[in-house]
Structure formats: structure tokens, C-alpha cells
Amino acid sequence: MQLDDYIQESLPNKVKLVRNRQREGLIRGRMVGASHATGDVLVFLDSHCEVNEMWLQPLLAPIKENSKTVVCPVIDIISADTLMYSSSPVVRGGFNWGLHFKWDPVPLSDLGGPDGFTAPFRSPTMAGGLFAMDREYFNTLGQYDSGMDIWGGENLEISFRIWMCGGSLLIVPCSRVGHIFRKRRPYGSPGGHDTMAHNSLRLAHVWMDDYKEQYFALRPELRNREYGDISERLALRNRLKCKPFKWYLDTIYPEMQISGPNAKPQPPMFVNRGQKRPKVLQRGRLINMQTHRCLVAQGHPSQKGGLVVAKQCDYNDSDQIWTYNEEHELILSNLLCLDVSETRSSDPPRLMKCHGSGGSQQWVFGVSTLHT
């Protein structure tokens, strides 16, 4: 049965199917969908989601109080291999200087209201696949950057823009939606183009001011890469009278570590219900004792989905340093976790976002071996 026929037969007057004439990707596809919407609130959900009971009402309440509030549910985990549904801890969104989204524990100060752990709390960034937003505010704020391609980086761009341009971004604990965190893109990019790098460059040049140098310190090969015309996005930032990126770091995400000679140590971050950053147990290189070669990223350690390979050890190269923590995660260069498929044993290990739920990212040291 074709999708059009299924909707007409099973979901009449509830679902409207809008098809693009050509491949547009997630970013421009969402903009097309938003242009056809007529309701007061837009709710964006990835296709690989499963909502829980009473998930929508808690999202709508903060928007009704303040139309410049953007809200996300707690995102539970649906296994990409088994489709098993499991709850996730209450965490908030962050990012690293490779411009990859990551999950952070929630500071206790953000949960100190009269409603305690059920109250919505601030999040520096959103994961991007699931959120609700006033439709007029979405348009006023500049929708998405249409110069970005397919998928990747748009979640950080809209997060920075929300905070820097007068809005707020909250996670609502009383709303829970399951999401399949896929290990890699199930589709390619036009002409093999690295859309993540392209989109990240646009975001860095429009919103990060001098702090874009933190990104280029990790990705120096992208410094002179073309990223398209950003004049309209710069004009949008000026028209909305948005604050500088330093304000965002100082006010919204003070826990973010800044590298370089002017770096300042950050105070410890206290979190709810005893949550804390996993304790680091070991830090160093992963060396094959027979070949004396080190396990490293095949490409750059900030490349999500990248393979790992054995190369000659370079004791001056910090990108060969792994961190092993009490959650049994192996993290390369403090960026991405070593991940392996739970069902396809022939698939090679890859570097993926740290999801904090064990399983495919849980590694145990034996006497002379490492296994998952």
C-alpha cells in the first residue's frame, strides 16, 4: 500500500502528506512542512520516534506562558538493533568544540524550583530531532538556515540563535518521547559532500564570533573551505539584535571549557539525584602489544561515524589519547565514544556520540584484552 493510500484510508483529516519535488534533506524539508502548517505551535518529530502517553500537553504549557520559549521532551532510547524501549536519565544538551551535540548532567541549581525535578529546566542546546515552538516565533527567529544541506549542525545553530536572540530553550521532564539513535546515516550526501562540515562552518562564521577558532583548532583543514553566502544570516543576527557568543558561554553554558593560553579552570558542576560526570579511571593510548601500534581515528577524532584503525604511535599526538571512565566508555580525544553494533558483529567499531546507556559503548578490560 502506498503512503498516500494508507493516510487516506486510516488517518483521514488527521494527517496531511506534503511531498517535495526533489530531495531537500531534513533542514529544508522541515521548512517546507512549517510553511504548510496552520496551527499556533509547530511540533517537530523525527520519523523514527515513538511518543508516550500525555506527551504533548506538558510541551504546550510553557509555550502558552511565553511564546519565545522552545521546549524539548526527555528523549528516551529505542535500540537501533532491537527496538527495545528504555528510559533515559534526565540530562540536558551541550556541545563540544568539534561542534557535535552531547548530553550533560543537569546542574542542581537548575532544578531548585518549587516543582523540583518535574519542572522544565534550561538546556544550552537541543538534540534537534524533537521539539515544539510557537509558529510565529519560528518564522520571526529565522526558521532554519536554508544554506545548510541535508542534516547536521542545524540543531546547534537554532539553539545558539534561540538563546542569543532573546528566547529560551527548556527540557520538560513530564514529556517523554522515544527515539532511535542510529549509529550512522542511512543515506548518503549529494556528491559525497561533507554536509556536517559545510553546515558547521556556516554556524561557526555566523554565530560564534572569535570562538570559532576553538573549532578550527580541531578542524584546521576546514579553515579555507567554502561554505556559501551567509550575508542573509548575518543580517538576521543584526536585525534581531542578538547577543555575542561570549554572553552565551558566560550565561547559558559556563561549564564549557575554553582551550588556549587564556583558559580559566571551571568550577565543578553539581547535578541532580547524585548524578555526576563519570569518574575517569584511566587515560592514555590503546596499544596492541604484539604490533606496538595505537588505536586511532582513521580520519579526524571529531568525525562522527568515523572508523578506528591501528597506526604507528605518536607520543606527541594528543588525538591518540583515550579516556576510560567508570561507565566503561572509551572516549577518544574527549570527543566521541568507541561504539560497536550489538547485532552485526562483522561491522567495525566506529566513533559515535556518547549516549550513556552502556551496551554498544560499554567496554571491559581483561588481563590482556579489551572487549565489549
Legacy VTK file of the C-alpha trace (Angstrom):
# vtk DataFile Version 3.0
C-alpha trace
ASCII
DATASET POLYDATA
POINTS 372 float
0.000 0.000 0.000
1.305 3.444 -0.903
1.691 6.030 1.882
-0.903 8.303 0.274
-3.459 5.481 0.248
-2.720 4.483 3.844
-3.213 8.051 5.097
-6.452 8.459 3.178
-7.798 5.136 4.457
-6.572 5.134 8.081
-5.885 8.763 9.028
-8.334 10.967 7.116
-8.441 14.603 8.263
-5.617 13.925 10.747
-2.513 13.691 8.572
-1.633 15.803 5.547
1.132 14.482 3.311
3.286 17.087 1.551
5.884 15.831 -0.913
8.918 17.739 -2.139
9.582 17.695 -5.867
13.241 16.895 -5.267
15.473 15.784 -2.421
15.762 18.624 0.073
17.051 16.922 3.208
15.880 17.329 6.778
16.590 21.035 7.160
14.793 22.408 4.112
12.186 19.639 4.395
11.186 20.905 7.826
10.964 24.436 6.471
8.580 23.229 3.770
6.469 21.444 6.370
6.362 24.523 8.597
5.233 26.672 5.654
2.186 24.434 5.205
1.290 24.323 8.913
-1.578 26.473 10.183
-1.611 25.736 13.923
-0.267 28.055 16.592
2.505 25.641 17.615
4.898 23.627 15.459
5.989 20.226 16.768
8.964 18.677 15.001
9.490 14.920 15.370
11.883 12.662 13.513
10.225 9.763 11.703
11.988 7.240 13.974
10.176 8.307 17.159
7.503 6.810 19.399
5.574 9.138 21.691
4.428 8.253 25.193
1.032 8.951 26.736
0.313 12.589 27.647
3.484 13.725 25.928
2.120 16.817 24.194
0.352 18.772 26.924
3.480 19.370 29.052
5.234 20.751 25.963
2.469 23.209 25.157
2.158 24.705 28.651
5.499 26.636 28.719
4.860 27.975 25.203
1.460 29.273 26.277
3.150 31.142 29.148
5.837 32.631 26.893
5.771 32.354 23.104
9.571 32.764 22.960
10.077 29.518 24.877
11.185 26.499 22.839
10.675 23.124 24.522
12.004 19.579 24.143
10.814 16.343 25.745
13.054 13.940 27.612
14.300 11.674 24.830
14.108 8.020 25.744
16.175 5.446 23.861
14.846 2.965 21.313
17.576 0.494 20.380
18.526 0.708 16.706
19.288 -3.021 16.786
16.426 -4.495 18.835
13.804 -1.683 19.006
13.746 -2.154 22.793
12.427 0.960 24.572
14.303 2.159 27.650
14.064 5.325 29.710
16.873 7.794 29.693
18.207 9.827 32.612
17.243 13.452 32.946
20.065 15.238 31.159
20.488 18.434 29.174
22.067 19.269 25.823
25.574 20.600 25.363
28.230 20.502 22.669
31.958 20.146 22.193
34.338 22.264 20.147
34.097 19.758 17.308
30.516 21.121 17.104
28.952 17.809 17.996
25.951 17.696 20.286
26.442 15.859 23.586
24.465 15.132 26.731
25.432 16.767 30.028
24.221 16.235 33.590
21.846 18.892 34.893
23.194 21.394 37.444
21.340 21.197 40.738
20.775 24.969 40.592
18.554 24.456 37.539
16.336 22.039 39.456
15.884 24.052 42.624
12.408 25.438 41.910
9.250 24.660 43.888
8.330 21.869 41.446
11.689 20.166 41.889
12.592 17.518 39.341
9.307 17.799 37.425
9.776 21.446 36.431
11.122 22.365 32.976
14.821 23.272 33.089
17.190 25.175 30.830
19.239 23.396 28.190
22.138 25.101 26.353
21.380 23.104 23.191
18.810 20.701 21.788
19.367 17.322 20.148
17.308 18.666 17.257
15.001 15.814 16.336
12.183 16.582 18.763
10.966 20.000 19.865
7.955 22.327 19.928
7.931 26.034 19.115
5.429 28.835 18.522
4.896 29.037 14.754
5.130 32.824 14.526
8.266 32.820 16.682
9.822 30.150 14.436
9.329 32.435 11.448
10.433 35.605 13.250
13.564 33.898 14.534
14.610 32.907 11.025
13.373 29.299 10.724
16.418 27.222 9.716
19.446 28.275 7.699
18.370 27.238 4.187
22.017 27.348 3.105
22.675 24.270 5.228
22.428 20.923 3.483
20.647 17.660 4.392
21.329 17.218 8.141
23.885 18.080 10.807
24.709 21.184 12.818
21.259 22.749 12.411
20.365 21.787 15.988
23.293 23.768 17.429
22.626 26.692 15.108
18.998 27.060 16.184
19.966 26.514 19.846
22.545 29.319 19.785
20.076 31.559 17.956
17.265 30.934 20.442
19.392 31.889 23.440
21.403 34.707 21.866
18.356 36.382 20.298
16.082 36.654 23.337
14.420 33.255 23.633
14.861 30.312 25.962
15.257 26.579 25.451
13.799 24.161 28.004
13.569 20.411 28.528
10.272 19.240 30.026
10.672 16.127 32.254
6.953 15.343 32.176
7.049 14.790 28.416
8.854 11.670 27.184
9.344 10.544 23.590
11.339 7.535 22.386
13.894 7.989 19.607
16.082 5.591 17.651
19.667 6.824 17.879
21.038 5.389 14.670
24.724 4.540 14.562
25.272 6.095 11.154
23.374 7.903 8.434
21.187 5.502 6.445
21.615 7.735 3.382
24.430 9.483 1.572
25.125 13.113 0.819
24.941 14.728 -2.623
28.166 14.016 -4.497
29.799 12.709 -1.311
29.800 16.265 0.043
30.588 16.528 3.777
27.408 18.320 4.797
28.286 18.244 8.501
31.450 20.257 7.845
29.611 22.625 5.491
26.827 23.270 7.997
29.210 23.620 10.935
31.238 26.222 9.046
28.123 28.305 8.391
27.135 28.080 12.044
30.642 28.988 13.254
31.029 32.007 10.984
27.574 33.431 11.744
27.197 32.821 15.481
30.456 32.006 17.254
32.436 35.226 16.782
36.095 34.742 17.742
35.256 31.436 19.441
35.121 29.817 16.014
38.882 29.490 16.473
38.141 26.749 19.017
36.510 24.805 16.182
39.333 25.475 13.739
41.874 24.326 16.329
40.231 20.891 15.968
39.484 21.142 12.241
42.300 23.232 10.727
41.763 21.636 7.327
38.385 23.420 7.104
39.687 26.945 7.662
39.755 27.850 3.958
36.846 25.689 2.839
33.921 27.311 1.017
30.638 27.469 2.955
28.360 29.619 0.810
26.836 33.055 1.232
25.975 33.872 4.850
25.064 37.544 4.365
21.344 36.919 4.993
22.065 35.088 8.243
24.409 37.829 9.420
21.709 40.393 8.582
19.198 38.308 10.573
21.514 38.327 13.596
21.878 42.093 13.325
18.123 42.647 12.834
17.236 40.541 15.881
19.862 42.368 17.977
21.343 39.100 19.155
23.898 38.937 21.946
27.542 37.908 21.402
28.625 34.303 21.702
30.660 35.200 24.783
27.397 36.106 26.523
26.044 32.665 25.630
29.093 30.921 27.086
29.190 33.088 30.220
25.452 33.000 30.935
23.986 29.836 29.409
26.901 27.396 29.232
29.609 28.486 31.690
30.705 24.856 32.077
32.151 24.870 28.559
35.926 24.543 28.705
37.956 27.028 26.672
41.352 25.902 25.440
44.329 28.172 24.905
46.609 30.422 26.987
43.693 32.411 28.471
41.732 29.353 29.581
40.287 29.507 33.069
39.543 26.462 35.217
35.828 25.787 35.579
34.199 25.090 38.946
32.784 21.585 39.473
29.226 21.113 38.259
26.875 19.660 40.865
23.999 17.705 39.427
20.660 16.276 40.457
19.995 12.987 42.250
23.643 12.300 42.750
24.357 12.346 39.010
27.882 13.378 38.120
30.268 13.152 35.264
31.626 9.610 35.139
34.889 9.302 37.041
37.916 8.852 34.806
39.651 5.588 35.635
42.448 5.599 33.077
43.820 7.909 30.422
46.348 7.024 27.751
46.898 5.182 24.478
45.377 1.873 23.376
48.357 -0.141 22.159
48.427 -3.549 20.517
51.206 -5.220 22.466
52.107 -7.506 19.548
52.390 -4.868 16.834
53.040 -1.888 19.140
50.584 0.160 17.096
47.996 2.530 18.572
44.236 2.566 18.025
43.363 5.942 16.491
40.722 7.596 14.336
41.054 6.832 10.639
40.159 10.447 9.942
39.706 13.219 12.485
38.642 12.249 16.036
35.699 14.661 15.849
34.217 12.889 12.793
31.083 11.108 13.972
30.735 7.660 12.439
34.438 7.534 11.600
36.326 4.245 11.709
39.212 3.474 14.034
42.457 1.927 12.771
45.821 0.839 14.151
48.647 3.240 13.310
52.136 3.949 14.481
52.065 5.503 17.939
52.957 9.191 18.117
53.567 10.196 21.706
53.326 13.890 20.793
49.852 13.485 19.282
47.071 14.242 21.770
44.497 12.881 19.287
45.693 9.378 20.206
44.665 9.761 23.856
41.719 7.678 25.077
39.807 8.193 28.322
38.262 5.193 30.107
35.637 6.037 32.727
33.541 4.292 35.366
30.700 3.899 32.866
33.101 1.704 30.847
33.153 4.188 27.976
36.233 4.714 25.812
36.358 8.317 24.626
38.889 9.478 22.064
40.352 12.952 22.488
37.467 13.842 24.863
35.064 13.928 21.915
33.398 10.687 20.769
32.879 7.163 22.155
34.065 3.869 20.704
30.886 2.120 19.538
30.156 -1.289 18.017
26.958 -2.799 16.606
25.095 -5.013 19.067
23.693 -7.260 16.316
26.097 -7.003 13.355
29.309 -8.460 14.728
31.062 -8.075 11.386
30.706 -4.280 11.462
33.908 -2.498 12.524
33.943 -0.247 15.599
33.225 3.416 14.984
33.369 6.726 16.829
29.884 7.877 17.802
28.172 10.288 20.173
28.367 9.074 23.757
24.803 8.014 24.628
25.432 6.968 28.250
23.300 3.831 28.099
26.054 1.205 28.023
25.518 -1.625 25.593
27.317 -0.866 22.360
29.607 1.634 24.119
30.462 -0.417 27.195
33.997 -1.826 27.179
35.714 -4.036 29.745
39.453 -4.577 30.135
40.656 -8.147 30.604
44.138 -9.149 31.668
45.450 -8.646 28.144
42.350 -7.917 26.081
39.619 -5.360 25.589
36.072 -6.466 24.752
32.506 -5.144 24.682
LINES 1 373
372 0 1 2 3 4 5 6 7 8 9 10 11 12 13 14 15 16 17 18 19 20 21 22 23 24 25 26 27 28 29 30 31 32 33 34 35 36 37 38 39 40 41 42 43 44 45 46 47 48 49 50 51 52 53 54 55 56 57 58 59 60 61 62 63 64 65 66 67 68 69 70 71 72 73 74 75 76 77 78 79 80 81 82 83 84 85 86 87 88 89 90 91 92 93 94 95 96 97 98 99 100 101 102 103 104 105 106 107 108 109 110 111 112 113 114 115 116 117 118 119 120 121 122 123 124 125 126 127 128 129 130 131 132 133 134 135 136 137 138 139 140 141 142 143 144 145 146 147 148 149 150 151 152 153 154 155 156 157 158 159 160 161 162 163 164 165 166 167 168 169 170 171 172 173 174 175 176 177 178 179 180 181 182 183 184 185 186 187 188 189 190 191 192 193 194 195 196 197 198 199 200 201 202 203 204 205 206 207 208 209 210 211 212 213 214 215 216 217 218 219 220 221 222 223 224 225 226 227 228 229 230 231 232 233 234 235 236 237 238 239 240 241 242 243 244 245 246 247 248 249 250 251 252 253 254 255 256 257 258 259 260 261 262 263 264 265 266 267 268 269 270 271 272 273 274 275 276 277 278 279 280 281 282 283 284 285 286 287 288 289 290 291 292 293 294 295 296 297 298 299 300 301 302 303 304 305 306 307 308 309 310 311 312 313 314 315 316 317 318 319 320 321 322 323 324 325 326 327 328 329 330 331 332 333 334 335 336 337 338 339 340 341 342 343 344 345 346 347 348 349 350 351 352 353 354 355 356 357 358 359 360 361 362 363 364 365 366 367 368 369 370 371
